[in-house]
Amino acid sequence: MEFKRKFGKNKESKPVKGLFLIILLIIAIFLWFNAESFLTALF
C-alpha cells in the first residue's frame, strides 16, 4: 500500500521538466556526433 502511494506521488512529477531534459539530451548527442562537421564549417 505504501509503495503504491509512493509510486502515485512519483507519477505526479512535472512531465514538462522531463521532456525538456530529453530534448536537451538529444541536442547534446546531436552536437557530439556532428562536432567535427561543425568545426570544419566554422574554421
HELIX and SHEET records of a PDB file:
HELIX    1   1 GLU A    2  LYS A   11  1                                  10    
HELIX    2   2 PRO A   15  LEU A   42  1                                  28    
END                                                                             
